[in-house]
Amino acid sequence: MEWGFFSPVHIATLVAAAAILIGLYFALRKAPQKVQVWVLGIFSLSGIAAIILNLVRWNNPIHNLPLHLCSINLIFIAIHSWKPSHLLDNFLYALCIPGAMAALLFPTWVKLPPTSFMYWHSFTVHVLLLAYPIVLTAGGDIRPNA
């Protein structure tokens, strides 16, 4: 069951992603620092779990090493949650947000049925890639360079 770019399924996915991200932004904007750190830690662990799940799901994980941009960003998110740095802040803001937005706007998983594991895996991973730097920005931890 193939769906296309900006089909009803795609629009519904984008609306759901926007609702999740806007909700997270406003829920965590004034949250205590401990809550923000806890949420970011969950995002980090979820990203690593997504990489491991994707590797385990395939018969030959060596051919599916996490070397594409999305998986590399998930690894950088994990590193950032453990040891934040200004360089990673800028990387996540300048590369992770546009890349994840592009992936959600022009997904490569349009041939997958919306009920499949990989459809939801791809959707949640890319929302996570957007959510982590957005939560950091909302909390004031990332202040983009002018």
Secondary structure as GFF3:
##gff-version 3
##sequence-region A 1 146
A	DSSP	alpha_helix	8	29	.	.	.	ID=ss1
A	DSSP	alpha_helix	33	57	.	.	.	ID=ss2
A	DSSP	three_ten_helix	61	64	.	.	.	ID=ss3
A	DSSP	alpha_helix	69	82	.	.	.	ID=ss4
A	DSSP	alpha_helix	86	91	.	.	.	ID=ss5
A	DSSP	pi_helix	92	96	.	.	.	ID=ss6
A	DSSP	alpha_helix	97	105	.	.	.	ID=ss7
A	DSSP	alpha_helix	117	138	.	.	.	ID=ss8
###
